Amino acid sequence: PALSRGMVAGRPAQGAAVAEAAPSNAPPVAAQRPHLVTFGAVEGENRGPRPMVPPVKREDPWFWLRDDDRKSEDVLGHLRTENAYTEQETAHLQDVRSQLYEEHISHMQETEVGAAYRHGPWFYYTRTEQGLSYRIHCRKTGAADPAVRQPAADAPEQVLLDENKVAEGKKQCVVTGVSPSPTHTRLAYSVDFTGNETYTVVFKDIESGEELTDKLEGVCGGVTWGNDDSSVFYTTEDAAKRPWKLWRHRLGSPQSDDVCLFTEEDELFYFSVGKTTSGRFVVAHSGSSETYEIRVLDLQDSGGELNVVQSREFGLRYEMDHGGGDAFLLWTNKDEALNNRLMSVSINAVLDNKGGKDAWKEVLPYDPKRRIESAIALRDFVAIEGREEGLTQVWTLNGKMEAESLRRVEFKEELYEVAIGRNKDADASFLRIGYSSLTTPSTAYDVSVCNGLPEDDLQQVWRQVVPAFDPSKYECRRMFAKAADGTKVPMSVVYAKSVFDKQRMGEAPQPCML
């Protein structure tokens, strides 16, 4: 078991007893070994801004079970004993396990094509095949009209990456960060064969399918492409596996020539890199639980440097995007906006290092009843994701970001989850959203964004296939219970219409599983 930050590491003596002797039908008991763990200030170690002085030591007789390298034979031997005991005690449940598994997969469509999303002249999507463990990444050509929202059924498919082939002969395989280049002629993906969540980045020529000579080792997740196919940005981690360095790699050059653009020295901050929807800016994000700091790099300026938007200030959080035009969109808790407010700041101010919070302008008046969790800026409109009355919601604003143009996307069901989906083209005239409920499988909708958002303007482009499930037999409702202090507590209820209907509601108690 992992121990909390602040503990002093130690190792048990090799060959020591692993578990106390026990009958074959008794659970194994881990041996206890004396070990002191120190909490508080320790010379030479970073224990946070206000560690306890003097430090406190406590006995942890099971500290020897911590094995960060996963190689201790003492620990592995104890785990094998526990696993054997589990098998012994649950052998009589084998038939039940098989029944549960068969019932589970009976509701899964193992061969399925995911929702295709438009990105430039292509529609990208993933699919799965029965009997294969991993996804297959594909694309089809898109129509010349950017308003077309799905590929033609007879459009030829181009397989970009088959994760099943990548995983051949490997005990472990995790693929992430599959990303086409700006010209859609190259593909980058990250793969981890060890399970330690540190990745190798591989580049492919899409037309030929051949891998490029470039490979990036020790990367945190995927890469972010520059403004063309010649460069990418990526992060690496420190000894504590904390993302902390930002690098730029020029394709065709060795990784040893890569340039470090920034190092996040504060151990309380994690670091990530991304790109605005417009594709013009790289966004470098430093964040702790309480405080954010963002730097941007203008890809239109070949000699540009990272510009700090607002230097870190304890308790101030902000995020941003750009879809076009002369301003960034921000959502922030500035001025004690607990549920965040929407603001903007001019690009020129940021690039002149004058884009701090004093330069931010209000877009929407702060509403404490509406929580803003994220947003996306496109050329002609803005989409906002958040919560209102406890339910997830999506709103849109027109391209001028006029407060009076705010509209909420409406749905027929009273209980649901909705989120902004993949929107890769800043000049799109519609918004992709993801939707589901307790009776509706995962669904992708496209919403035309104009003066308003009428309900019939939702265009379903994909829905997950769930075999042996008839949603018409069920209904979901949102109900409220009143707490002792009068607070209304929301409850999500789903029921079969055959045993519980609105007319009978409240007449007699009904069976319920919480």
Secondary structure per residue as TSV (DSSP state, phi and psi in degrees):
chain	resnum	aa	ss	phi	psi
A	1	P	-	360.0	136.3
A	2	A	-	-72.6	145.1
A	3	L	-	-104.5	161.0
A	4	S	-	-71.5	159.9
A	5	R	T	-57.8	137.8
A	6	G	T	109.4	-3.4
A	7	M	-	-91.9	146.4
A	8	V	-	-88.2	129.7
A	9	A	-	-75.5	152.7
A	10	G	-	-158.0	167.3
A	11	R	-	-133.5	140.8
A	12	P	-	-73.4	158.0
A	13	A	-	-67.8	138.6
A	14	Q	T	-66.2	142.0
A	15	G	T	85.1	-1.3
A	16	A	-	-70.0	159.3
A	17	A	-	-61.2	137.8
A	18	V	-	-92.5	-43.5
A	19	A	E	-141.6	152.2
A	20	E	E	-68.8	145.9
A	21	A	-	-60.1	138.6
A	22	A	-	-150.5	151.3
A	23	P	-	-59.4	158.9
A	24	S	T	-62.5	-25.4
A	25	N	T	-95.8	9.5
A	26	A	S	-107.7	148.1
A	27	P	-	-68.5	144.0
A	28	P	-	-67.8	142.5
A	29	V	E	-117.6	122.8
A	30	A	E	-65.0	137.0
A	31	A	-	-67.1	150.4
A	32	Q	-	-101.4	132.3
A	33	R	-	-130.4	130.9
A	34	P	-	-59.3	132.7
A	35	H	-	-161.6	130.4
A	36	L	E	-99.0	133.6
A	37	V	E	-112.4	132.5
A	38	T	E	-100.4	128.9
A	39	F	E	-112.9	133.3
A	40	G	S	112.3	-159.0
A	41	A	-	-69.2	128.8
A	42	V	-	-131.8	125.9
A	43	E	T	-59.1	132.2
A	44	G	T	86.2	-0.5
A	45	E	S	-122.2	145.0
A	46	N	-	-86.5	106.5
A	47	R	-	-108.2	25.7
A	48	G	-	93.5	176.1
A	49	P	S	-71.3	-28.6
A	50	R	S	-137.6	67.4
A	51	P	-	-70.6	155.4
A	52	M	-	-63.5	134.9
A	53	V	S	-133.5	121.1
A	54	P	S	-74.3	160.7
A	55	P	-	-68.3	161.4
A	56	V	E	-117.7	136.7
A	57	K	E	-111.2	137.7
A	58	R	E	-132.0	149.0
A	59	E	E	-80.5	132.1
A	60	D	-	-130.6	91.6
A	61	P	T	-70.9	-9.3
A	62	W	T	-110.5	18.5
A	63	F	G	-61.8	-28.4
A	64	W	G	-61.9	-17.3
A	65	L	G	-75.7	-7.9
A	66	R	-	-81.1	124.2
A	67	D	-	-141.4	89.0
A	68	D	T	-64.2	-25.0
A	69	D	T	-89.1	-9.2
A	70	R	S	57.1	37.9
A	71	K	-	-127.9	-7.2
A	72	S	-	-67.8	121.3
A	73	E	H	-67.0	-29.9
A	74	D	H	-60.8	-48.6
A	75	V	H	-68.9	-46.3
A	76	L	H	-61.5	-39.2
A	77	G	H	-63.5	-40.9
A	78	H	H	-64.4	-41.0
A	79	L	H	-63.7	-38.5
A	80	R	H	-63.1	-40.0
A	81	T	H	-64.2	-42.6
A	82	E	H	-63.1	-42.7
A	83	N	H	-63.5	-40.4
A	84	A	H	-64.4	-39.9
A	85	Y	H	-64.1	-41.4
A	86	T	H	-60.8	-44.6
A	87	E	H	-60.6	-41.0
A	88	Q	H	-63.0	-43.4
A	89	E	H	-81.4	-16.3
A	90	T	H	-115.1	11.1
A	91	A	G	-59.9	-34.6
A	92	H	G	-71.0	-8.5
A	93	L	G	-98.0	7.2
A	94	Q	H	-59.0	-42.8
A	95	D	H	-64.2	-39.4
A	96	V	H	-65.1	-42.1
A	97	R	H	-59.3	-42.9
A	98	S	H	-64.6	-40.8
A	99	Q	H	-64.1	-43.6
A	100	L	H	-63.6	-40.1
A	101	Y	H	-65.3	-45.7
A	102	E	H	-63.4	-39.7
A	103	E	H	-65.7	-39.5
A	104	H	H	-61.8	-50.6
A	105	I	H	-73.2	-16.3
A	106	S	H	-67.7	-17.9
A	107	H	T	-103.0	14.6
A	108	M	-	-115.3	134.3
A	109	Q	-	-93.3	98.4
A	110	E	S	-69.9	-32.1
A	111	T	S	-100.9	109.0
A	112	E	E	-150.6	146.5
A	113	V	E	-105.5	128.6
A	114	G	-	-77.9	178.5
A	115	A	-	-69.6	128.2
A	116	A	-	-85.2	134.7
A	117	Y	E	-121.9	144.2
A	118	R	E	-79.3	134.6
A	119	H	E	-145.9	101.3
A	120	G	T	65.1	-134.0
A	121	P	T	-85.7	10.3
A	122	W	E	-126.3	158.2
A	123	F	E	-108.6	121.6
A	124	Y	E	-103.3	146.2
A	125	Y	E	-162.9	168.9
A	126	T	E	-121.7	157.2
A	127	R	E	-143.0	162.1
A	128	T	E	-125.2	156.8
A	129	E	-	-128.4	141.0
A	130	Q	T	-57.8	133.7
A	131	G	T	90.3	-10.3
A	132	L	-	-107.7	143.1
A	133	S	-	-87.9	-19.7
A	134	Y	S	-124.0	165.2
A	135	R	-	-79.6	158.7
A	136	I	E	-119.2	125.2
A	137	H	E	-96.3	129.0
A	138	C	E	-138.1	172.4
A	139	R	E	-153.3	159.6
A	140	K	E	-134.4	153.4
A	141	T	E	-67.7	146.5
A	142	G	-	-100.6	160.4
A	143	A	-	-69.1	156.3
A	144	A	S	-62.8	-31.2
A	145	D	S	-74.8	114.8
A	146	P	T	-66.2	-11.2
A	147	A	T	-79.7	-13.2
A	148	V	-	-69.8	131.8
A	149	R	-	-107.5	-7.6
A	150	Q	S	-140.7	150.1
A	151	P	-	-71.6	153.7
A	152	A	-	-65.2	143.4
A	153	A	T	-59.8	-32.8
A	154	D	T	-96.0	8.8
A	155	A	S	-67.3	135.9
A	156	P	-	-65.5	141.8
A	157	E	E	-92.7	139.4
A	158	Q	E	-117.4	117.4
A	159	V	E	-80.3	121.6
A	160	L	E	-89.9	-42.5
A	161	L	E	-156.4	126.6
A	162	D	E	-105.3	105.3
A	163	E	H	-62.4	-25.8
A	164	N	H	-64.2	-36.2
A	165	K	H	-73.3	-35.9
A	166	V	H	-62.0	-36.4
A	167	A	T	-83.7	-6.8
A	168	E	T	-57.3	128.5
A	169	G	T	78.6	5.6
A	170	K	-	-108.8	141.2
A	171	K	S	-77.4	-25.0
A	172	Q	-	-140.6	136.7
A	173	C	-	-154.5	120.5
A	174	V	E	-126.7	120.9
A	175	V	E	-109.6	133.4
A	176	T	E	-146.0	172.6
A	177	G	E	62.8	34.2
A	178	V	E	-72.5	116.0
A	179	S	E	-145.6	122.8
A	180	P	E	-76.8	153.9
A	181	S	-	-74.3	167.3
A	182	P	T	-56.0	-30.8
A	183	T	T	-92.6	-0.3
A	184	H	S	64.4	25.9
A	185	T	S	-106.7	-14.8
A	186	R	E	-127.6	157.7
A	187	L	E	-131.3	136.7
A	188	A	E	-115.4	140.7
A	189	Y	E	-147.9	155.7
A	190	S	E	-114.8	141.2
A	191	V	E	-137.0	140.8
A	192	D	E	-125.0	117.2
A	193	F	S	-99.2	1.0
A	194	T	S	-112.5	-24.0
A	195	G	S	90.3	4.6
A	196	N	S	-92.0	6.1
A	197	E	S	63.1	27.3
A	198	T	-	-115.3	132.0
A	199	Y	E	-114.3	156.4
A	200	T	E	-106.1	129.6
A	201	V	E	-94.8	129.5
A	202	V	E	-116.9	142.0
A	203	F	E	-117.3	140.0
A	204	K	E	-127.6	148.6
A	205	D	E	-86.3	118.7
A	206	I	T	-65.5	-42.0
A	207	E	T	-63.9	-47.4
A	208	S	T	-88.0	-22.4
A	209	G	-	80.5	0.4
A	210	E	-	-81.4	143.8
A	211	E	E	-77.3	142.7
A	212	L	E	-78.6	165.5
A	213	T	E	-72.6	-20.9
A	214	D	E	-66.0	135.1
A	215	K	E	-145.7	135.3
A	216	L	E	-113.3	124.9
A	217	E	E	-103.3	153.8
A	218	G	E	69.1	36.0
A	219	V	E	-98.0	144.9
A	220	C	S	-87.3	103.3
A	221	G	S	70.6	-141.9
A	222	G	-	-94.0	-170.9
A	223	V	-	-114.7	161.9
A	224	T	E	-114.8	122.0
A	225	W	E	-70.1	150.1
A	226	G	-	-76.6	-153.3
A	227	N	S	-84.1	-1.6
A	228	D	S	-149.4	-164.3
A	229	D	T	-88.0	5.2
A	230	S	T	-92.9	-13.1
A	231	S	E	-148.6	154.5
A	232	V	E	-137.7	160.4
A	233	F	E	-118.6	143.3
A	234	Y	E	-152.9	168.2
A	235	T	E	-120.8	154.1
A	236	T	E	-126.1	167.2
A	237	E	E	-114.4	161.9
A	238	D	-	-90.5	-170.3
A	239	A	T	-63.7	-23.7
A	240	A	T	-90.8	11.6
A	241	K	S	62.0	33.3
A	242	R	-	-98.0	121.6
A	243	P	E	-58.3	128.8
A	244	W	E	-147.2	-17.3
A	245	K	E	-119.1	138.7
A	246	L	E	-107.1	129.0
A	247	W	E	-124.4	153.3
A	248	R	E	-118.3	128.8
A	249	H	E	-114.4	131.7
A	250	R	E	-96.5	120.5
A	251	L	T	-61.4	136.9
A	252	G	T	99.8	-9.9
A	253	S	S	-113.3	155.6
A	254	P	-	-69.7	155.1
A	255	Q	G	-62.3	-27.8
A	256	S	G	-64.1	-18.1
A	257	D	G	-90.8	-2.2
A	258	D	-	-63.8	148.2
A	259	V	E	-101.7	128.8
A	260	C	E	-84.3	118.4
A	261	L	E	-92.0	-24.5
A	262	F	E	-162.6	145.6
A	263	T	E	-128.0	125.0
A	264	E	-	-89.2	100.4
A	265	E	-	-79.2	-25.6
A	266	D	-	-74.2	117.6
A	267	E	T	-69.3	-11.1
A	268	L	T	-84.9	-7.7
A	269	F	-	-110.7	136.6
A	270	Y	E	-97.7	157.8
A	271	F	E	-129.3	141.1
A	272	S	E	-146.2	163.0
A	273	V	E	-135.8	143.9
A	274	G	E	-153.0	-162.2
A	275	K	E	-143.9	143.6
A	276	T	-	-69.5	160.5
A	277	T	T	-59.4	-33.2
A	278	S	T	-67.6	-20.9
A	279	G	S	82.2	-0.2
A	280	R	S	-84.3	-30.8
A	281	F	E	-121.6	137.7
A	282	V	E	-86.9	134.0
A	283	V	E	-113.9	118.3
A	284	A	E	-105.4	118.1
A	285	H	E	-114.7	119.9
A	286	S	E	-105.7	131.3
A	287	G	E	-150.3	140.2
A	288	S	-	-115.6	-173.4
A	289	S	S	-66.7	-22.1
A	290	E	S	-116.4	-20.9
A	291	T	-	-138.6	137.8
A	292	Y	E	-120.6	153.5
A	293	E	E	-146.1	131.0
A	294	I	E	-121.5	139.3
A	295	R	E	-120.1	144.7
A	296	V	E	-124.6	148.1
A	297	L	E	-123.4	121.7
A	298	D	E	-81.2	111.9
A	299	L	T	-73.7	-12.5
A	300	Q	T	-78.5	-12.8
A	301	D	-	-108.0	104.3
A	302	S	T	-61.9	-25.5
A	303	G	T	-104.4	15.6
A	304	G	-	-69.8	157.8
A	305	E	-	-122.5	168.2
A	306	L	-	-68.5	128.2
A	307	N	E	-111.9	127.8
A	308	V	E	-74.3	130.4
A	309	V	S	-77.9	-60.8
A	310	Q	S	-138.1	120.6
A	311	S	-	-62.3	152.0
A	312	R	-	-60.2	134.9
A	313	E	-	-138.8	120.4
A	314	F	T	-51.8	128.7
A	315	G	T	90.6	-11.1
A	316	L	-	-95.4	121.8
A	317	R	-	-120.1	141.1
A	318	Y	E	-156.6	151.3
A	319	E	E	-136.6	166.3
A	320	M	E	-154.7	161.8
A	321	D	E	-150.8	167.0
A	322	H	-	-144.2	128.3
A	323	G	-	-113.7	-5.8
A	324	G	S	144.6	173.4
A	325	G	T	81.7	-164.5
A	326	D	T	-108.7	17.1
A	327	A	E	-142.8	151.7
A	328	F	E	-88.9	149.4
A	329	L	E	-96.8	134.5
A	330	L	E	-126.6	147.5
A	331	W	E	-127.6	131.5
A	332	T	E	-154.5	159.2
A	333	N	-	-96.3	18.8
A	334	K	T	-50.9	144.4
A	335	D	T	59.5	43.9
A	336	E	T	59.6	33.3
A	337	A	-	-82.7	87.0
A	338	L	T	-55.2	-38.0
A	339	N	T	-100.6	14.3
A	340	N	-	74.8	147.5
A	341	R	E	-124.8	159.5
A	342	L	E	-101.4	129.1
A	343	M	E	-140.0	176.2
A	344	S	E	-141.6	160.6
A	345	V	E	-148.8	141.9
A	346	S	E	-70.4	146.8
A	347	I	H	-62.0	-42.8
A	348	N	H	-60.1	-40.2
A	349	A	H	-62.3	-42.5
A	350	V	H	-65.5	-45.9
A	351	L	H	-69.4	-19.2
A	352	D	T	-93.7	11.1
A	353	N	T	59.6	34.9
A	354	K	-	-127.3	28.2
A	355	G	-	-99.6	22.5
A	356	G	S	-66.1	-179.5
A	357	K	G	-60.0	-26.5
A	358	D	G	-68.7	-18.9
A	359	A	G	-93.8	-3.2
A	360	W	-	-76.9	141.8
A	361	K	E	-118.2	141.6
A	362	E	E	-69.9	135.1
A	363	V	S	-101.7	-48.0
A	364	L	S	-121.6	137.0
A	365	P	-	-59.3	139.5
A	366	Y	-	-63.7	131.1
A	367	D	-	-124.3	107.9
A	368	P	T	-64.4	-14.9
A	369	K	T	-85.3	-9.4
A	370	R	E	-119.5	118.0
A	371	R	E	-95.0	127.8
A	372	I	E	-99.6	117.3
A	373	E	E	-103.4	-29.6
A	374	S	E	-162.9	169.3
A	375	A	E	-154.7	163.5
A	376	I	E	-139.0	134.8
A	377	A	E	-104.9	127.6
A	378	L	-	-118.6	175.2
A	379	R	S	-62.4	-42.3
A	380	D	S	-108.4	-3.4
A	381	F	E	-163.7	168.7
A	382	V	E	-122.5	139.6
A	383	A	E	-116.5	140.0
A	384	I	E	-123.6	137.0
A	385	E	E	-117.2	136.2
A	386	G	E	-176.2	-150.3
A	387	R	E	-136.8	147.7
A	388	E	E	-146.4	130.0
A	389	E	T	54.3	34.8
A	390	G	T	83.5	-12.7
A	391	L	E	-97.9	144.7
A	392	T	E	-66.0	142.2
A	393	Q	E	-142.8	160.5
A	394	V	E	-130.2	132.6
A	395	W	E	-122.6	161.1
A	396	T	E	-130.1	153.6
A	397	L	E	-126.1	152.4
A	398	N	E	-71.8	171.5
A	399	G	T	-61.3	-26.1
A	400	K	T	-81.8	-2.3
A	401	M	-	55.0	47.0
A	402	E	-	-85.8	128.4
A	403	A	G	-57.7	-35.2
A	404	E	G	-71.2	-11.0
A	405	S	G	-89.0	-0.1
A	406	L	-	-60.9	127.1
A	407	R	E	-134.2	144.4
A	408	R	E	-100.8	137.6
A	409	V	-	-73.1	125.0
A	410	E	-	-103.5	149.7
A	411	F	-	-133.3	159.3
A	412	K	S	-73.7	-37.4
A	413	E	S	-75.0	148.7
A	414	E	S	-89.0	-11.0
A	415	L	S	-135.1	123.4
A	416	Y	-	-167.3	172.5
A	417	E	E	-126.3	134.8
A	418	V	E	-139.0	147.4
A	419	A	E	-151.5	156.5
A	420	I	E	-68.3	133.1
A	421	G	-	-94.1	-153.3
A	422	R	-	-83.3	116.1
A	423	N	-	-127.6	94.7
A	424	K	-	-92.2	-19.4
A	425	D	-	-106.7	117.6
A	426	A	T	-66.9	-21.2
A	427	D	T	-96.6	14.9
A	428	A	-	-66.3	149.2
A	429	S	S	-99.5	3.2
A	430	F	E	-138.7	162.5
A	431	L	E	-115.0	129.1
A	432	R	E	-88.9	128.8
A	433	I	E	-129.6	156.3
A	434	G	E	-109.7	139.1
A	435	Y	E	-140.2	144.7
A	436	S	E	-160.5	164.1
A	437	S	-	-147.5	-177.7
A	438	L	S	-67.9	-14.5
A	439	T	S	-123.2	-5.6
A	440	T	S	-115.3	119.1
A	441	P	-	-62.4	166.9
A	442	S	-	-51.7	129.7
A	443	T	E	-135.3	143.2
A	444	A	E	-108.7	125.7
A	445	Y	E	-115.7	148.8
A	446	D	E	-110.3	133.0
A	447	V	E	-115.3	118.5
A	448	S	E	-70.0	130.2
A	449	V	-	-107.9	112.6
A	450	C	S	-139.1	-131.7
A	451	N	S	-73.2	-29.1
A	452	G	-	-149.4	-179.8
A	453	L	-	-129.0	74.1
A	454	P	-	-65.1	153.0
A	455	E	G	-59.8	-35.8
A	456	D	G	-78.1	4.9
A	457	D	G	-92.3	3.7
A	458	L	E	-81.9	122.0
A	459	Q	E	-109.8	114.5
A	460	Q	E	-74.6	124.2
A	461	V	E	-111.3	-13.5
A	462	W	E	-166.0	145.7
A	463	R	E	-145.0	136.5
A	464	Q	-	-63.6	134.0
A	465	V	-	-84.3	125.2
A	466	V	-	-121.3	100.0
A	467	P	T	-62.2	153.0
A	468	A	T	57.4	35.8
A	469	F	-	-137.0	125.3
A	470	D	-	-115.9	101.2
A	471	P	G	-63.4	-21.2
A	472	S	G	-67.9	-15.5
A	473	K	G	-83.0	-7.1
A	474	Y	E	-127.3	160.5
A	475	E	E	-142.6	143.5
A	476	C	E	-118.9	143.0
A	477	R	E	-138.3	159.3
A	478	R	E	-110.9	123.3
A	479	M	E	-124.3	164.7
A	480	F	E	-129.8	139.8
A	481	A	E	-113.4	141.6
A	482	K	E	-95.8	123.1
A	483	A	-	-75.0	171.9
A	484	A	T	-59.8	-31.0
A	485	D	T	-90.4	6.7
A	486	G	S	93.8	-6.6
A	487	T	-	-67.1	134.2
A	488	K	E	-85.0	119.7
A	489	V	E	-102.7	117.5
A	490	P	E	-73.3	144.3
A	491	M	E	-131.8	136.5
A	492	S	E	-96.8	124.5
A	493	V	E	-124.6	130.8
A	494	V	E	-128.0	139.0
A	495	Y	E	-151.3	157.2
A	496	A	E	-79.9	129.6
A	497	K	T	-61.6	-25.9
A	498	S	T	-69.8	-21.6
A	499	V	T	-118.3	-7.6
A	500	F	-	-157.3	118.5
A	501	D	-	-132.0	169.2
A	502	K	T	-62.2	-34.1
A	503	Q	T	-66.6	-35.8
A	504	R	T	-88.1	-7.8
A	505	M	T	-59.7	124.2
A	506	G	T	92.0	-8.7
A	507	E	T	-75.8	-41.0
A	508	A	S	-153.0	153.1
A	509	P	-	-59.8	144.4
A	510	Q	-	-125.0	149.8
A	511	P	-	-62.0	141.6
A	512	C	-	-146.6	138.4
A	513	M	-	-113.3	122.4
A	514	L	-	-90.4	360.0
